[in-house]
Amino acid sequence: MTTQPLKIGFVGLGIMGAPMAGHLIKAGHQLFVFTRGKTPESIASSKATQCTSARGVAERADIVITMVPDTPDVEAVLFADNGIAAGLTSSAGGRDGRDGRISKVVVDMSSISPIATKSFAQKINALGCDYLDAPVSGGQVGAKNATLSIMVGGPEAVFERIRPLFELMGKNITLVGGNGDGQTAKVANQIIVAANSSASATASMFRATMIWLATLAVWPSPLPPTRVMFLPISSNSGLTRSNTASSPPTMMDKAALRAPTSPPETGASR
């Protein structure tokens, strides 16, 4: 935890942003917030100050966190007429600290394009402020329980300055490289998750196919034209029960599965 309360801006109070902002409020920090639509009750009833624009947040806070759905949303809250950049322009102290003020920091915790992130960082740096990309993994449960994994891209000194805030929102916090690298790590993580899910589904389908073929192998041959009941999928087969839970077992004519033992009649004699 930080040794003294910080002035923190938070833009985007959805299912992820609201609990994340809540952890910062509970830690005693002064929050300035803005979100589209209605502010969640958990934030509205807290000590957080509600602002009328993202610019208003940036004018009041020293650290501004964004948590919005996608790349165009981040671009809008940063660079629209009443966006964060406009607020930074009117109040930034300069990255080199010549006027005795510590530079402001923008921390984007959304999951967006790594290429766009590099461009956004350059524009924010040009205003005399620092930028971190810090996408998260862990979903709504992780946001509520402050157990998110946070992959950070940006200067190490800035990361160390913001780390105590990350520790209020997550458990696994890693600086993976420069600006854009946090987003790249998140994309890689998503690819791995998708690959594992695909492999699991393929294995489940293979298992089900082998069970079906094994069942065919033990049927008497030739197959009599009787009807056989296919039982519901077992719970450990790895397949969904959605097709069996709400309907009776399927009836199928075994004779329909019998392979022909002779070529079909063609009408021509040999």
C-alpha positions in Angstrom: 0.0 0.0 0.0 1.2 3.5 -0.7 2.3 5.6 2.3 -0.1 8.5 1.5 -3.4 9.0 -0.4 -3.0 9.7 -4.0 -5.2 11.6 -6.4 -6.3 9.0 -8.9 -8.6 9.3 -11.9 -10.6 6.3 -13.1 -12.4 6.3 -16.4 -14.7 3.4 -17.2 -16.8 1.9 -14.3 -18.2 -1.2 -15.9 -18.2 -4.8 -14.5 -14.4 -4.7 -14.3 -13.7 -1.0 -13.6 -16.2 -0.5 -10.8 -14.7 -3.1 -8.4 -11.2 -2.2 -9.4 -11.9 1.5 -8.5 -13.6 0.3 -5.3 -10.3 -1.3 -4.1 -8.5 2.0 -4.6 -11.2 3.9 -2.7 -11.1 1.4 0.2 -7.3 1.9 0.4 -8.0 5.5 1.2 -7.1 7.1 -2.1 -8.9 10.2 -3.5 -10.7 9.1 -6.7 -12.1 11.2 -9.5 -14.3 9.1 -11.8 -16.1 9.3 -15.1 -18.1 6.7 -16.9 -20.7 6.5 -19.7 -24.2 6.1 -18.4 -25.0 5.8 -14.7 -22.3 5.5 -12.1 -22.6 2.2 -10.2 -24.1 2.6 -6.7 -21.0 1.2 -5.1 -19.0 4.1 -6.4 -21.7 6.8 -6.3 -22.2 6.2 -2.6 -18.5 6.3 -1.9 -16.2 9.3 -1.3 -15.2 9.4 -5.0 -15.7 12.6 -6.9 -17.9 12.2 -10.0 -16.7 14.3 -13.0 -18.6 15.3 -16.1 -15.9 14.3 -18.5 -12.6 12.4 -18.9 -10.9 15.8 -19.2 -12.2 16.8 -15.8 -10.7 13.6 -14.4 -7.3 14.3 -15.9 -7.3 17.9 -14.7 -7.8 16.8 -11.1 -5.8 13.5 -10.8 -2.1 12.8 -10.9 -2.6 9.2 -12.1 -5.4 8.4 -14.6 -6.5 4.8 -15.1 -8.7 3.8 -18.0 -10.7 0.5 -18.2 -13.0 0.5 -21.3 -14.0 -2.2 -23.8 -11.8 -1.8 -26.9 -9.3 0.2 -28.9 -11.7 2.8 -30.3 -13.0 3.4 -26.8 -9.5 4.0 -25.4 -8.8 6.4 -28.3 -12.0 8.3 -27.6 -11.5 8.8 -23.8 -7.9 9.8 -24.5 -8.1 12.1 -27.4 -11.7 13.4 -27.8 -12.3 17.1 -27.3 -13.1 16.5 -23.7 -10.8 13.6 -23.3 -7.9 12.8 -21.0 -5.3 14.4 -23.2 -7.0 17.8 -23.0 -6.9 17.6 -19.3 -3.3 16.7 -19.2 -2.4 19.5 -21.5 -3.9 22.0 -19.2 -2.3 20.7 -16.0 0.8 18.6 -16.7 4.0 19.5 -14.9 6.5 18.1 -17.3 8.3 14.8 -17.3 11.7 16.2 -16.3 10.3 17.8 -13.2 11.8 21.3 -14.0 8.9 23.0 -12.4 9.1 20.9 -9.3 6.0 18.8 -10.1 6.0 15.0 -10.8 4.6 14.2 -14.2 1.2 12.7 -14.5 0.7 9.1 -15.6 -1.9 7.5 -17.8 -2.5 3.8 -17.1 -4.6 2.0 -19.6 -5.8 -1.3 -18.2 -8.1 -2.1 -21.1 -7.3 -5.0 -23.5 -6.6 -3.4 -26.9 -4.3 -3.3 -29.9 -0.6 -3.3 -29.1 0.1 -1.3 -32.2 -2.4 1.4 -31.3 -1.1 1.4 -27.7 2.4 2.4 -28.9 0.9 5.3 -30.8 -1.2 6.4 -27.8 1.9 6.2 -25.6 3.9 8.4 -27.9 1.1 11.0 -28.0 0.8 11.1 -24.2 4.6 11.3 -23.8 4.6 14.3 -26.2 2.3 16.1 -23.7 5.0 15.6 -21.0 3.3 12.7 -19.2 4.0 9.0 -18.8 2.1 6.0 -20.1 1.7 2.4 -19.0 -0.4 -0.3 -20.7 -1.5 -2.8 -18.1 -4.2 -5.2 -19.4 -5.6 -7.7 -17.0 -6.6 -11.3 -16.9 -9.0 -12.9 -14.4 -12.4 -11.6 -15.3 -15.1 -10.1 -13.1 -14.3 -12.5 -10.3 -10.7 -11.5 -10.3 -11.7 -7.8 -10.4 -14.0 -8.2 -7.4 -11.5 -10.3 -5.4 -8.4 -8.2 -6.3 -6.7 -11.3 -7.7 -6.2 -10.1 -11.3 -3.1 -10.9 -13.3 -1.6 -7.6 -14.6 0.8 -7.5 -17.6 2.5 -4.1 -17.8 4.3 -2.4 -20.6 6.3 0.9 -20.0 9.3 2.4 -18.3 10.5 0.6 -15.3 10.6 3.7 -13.1 7.0 4.5 -13.9 6.0 0.9 -13.2 7.6 1.0 -9.8 5.8 4.2 -9.0 2.4 2.6 -9.9 3.1 -0.9 -8.6 1.5 -0.2 -5.2 -1.8 0.6 -6.9 -1.6 -2.5 -9.1 -1.1 -4.5 -5.9 -4.5 -3.3 -4.6 -6.2 -4.7 -7.7 -4.2 -7.8 -8.5 -1.9 -10.6 -7.4 0.3 -11.5 -10.3 1.9 -8.3 -11.5 4.7 -8.3 -14.2 6.6 -5.7 -16.1 7.0 -7.4 -19.5 8.7 -4.7 -21.5 8.1 -1.3 -23.0 4.9 0.4 -24.1 2.8 -2.0 -26.1 4.4 -5.1 -24.7 1.8 -5.5 -22.0 -0.9 -5.7 -24.6 1.2 -8.1 -26.6 1.5 -10.4 -23.6 -2.3 -10.3 -23.1 -2.8 -11.3 -26.8 -0.4 -14.2 -26.3 -2.2 -15.2 -23.2 -5.5 -15.2 -25.0 -4.0 -17.3 -27.8 -2.8 -19.9 -25.3 -6.1 -20.1 -23.6 -7.9 -20.5 -27.0 -5.5 -23.2 -28.0 -6.0 -25.1 -24.8 -9.8 -24.9 -25.2 -9.6 -26.1 -28.7 -7.3 -29.0 -27.8 -9.7 -30.0 -25.0 -12.7 -29.9 -27.3 -10.8 -32.0 -29.9 -9.8 -34.6 -27.3 -13.4 -34.8 -26.0 -14.8 -35.3 -29.6 -12.1 -38.0 -30.2 -13.1 -39.8 -27.0 -16.8 -39.7 -27.9 -16.0 -41.0 -31.4 -14.0 -43.9 -30.1 -16.7 -44.8 -27.6 -19.3 -44.8 -30.5 -17.0 -47.0 -32.7 -16.4 -49.4 -29.9 -20.1 -49.7 -29.4 -20.6 -50.5 -33.1 -17.9 -53.2 -32.9 -19.7 -55.3 -30.2 -23.0 -55.3 -32.1 -23.9 -58.7 -33.8 -23.4 -59.0 -37.5 -25.4 -58.9 -39.7 -27.4 -56.3 -37.8 -31.1 -57.2 -37.3 -33.6 -54.6 -38.1 -34.3 -53.8 -34.5 -34.3 -50.5 -32.8 -31.7 -49.6 -30.2 -31.7 -46.8 -27.6 -28.7 -44.5 -27.5 -28.1 -43.6 -23.8 -27.4 -40.0 -22.7 -23.8 -38.8 -22.7 -22.0 -39.7 -19.4 -20.8 -36.9 -17.2 -17.1 -37.7 -17.6 -17.1 -37.9 -21.4 -16.1 -34.3 -21.8 -19.2 -33.5 -23.9 -22.1 -31.3 -23.2 -25.3 -32.7 -21.9 -27.4 -29.9 -23.5 -28.7 -32.2 -26.2 -29.8 -34.9 -23.8 -30.9 -33.2 -20.6 -34.2 -31.9 -21.9 -35.2 -34.7 -24.3 -35.6 -38.5 -24.2 -32.8 -40.7 -25.6 -32.7 -40.9 -29.4 -34.0 -44.0 -31.1 -32.2 -45.2 -34.2 -32.7 -48.1 -36.5 -29.6 -50.3 -36.3 -30.4 -51.6 -39.8 -29.8 -48.1 -41.2 -26.2 -48.3 -40.0 -25.5 -51.7 -41.7 -23.0 -51.4 -44.5 -24.1 -53.0 -47.8 -22.7 -56.5 -48.4 -23.1 -56.4 -52.2 -23.1 -53.7 -54.9 -26.4 -52.1 -55.6 -28.5 -53.4 -58.5 -27.8 -51.5 -61.7 -30.3 -53.1 -64.1 -27.5 -54.4 -66.4 -26.4 -58.1 -66.6 -22.8 -59.1 -66.9 
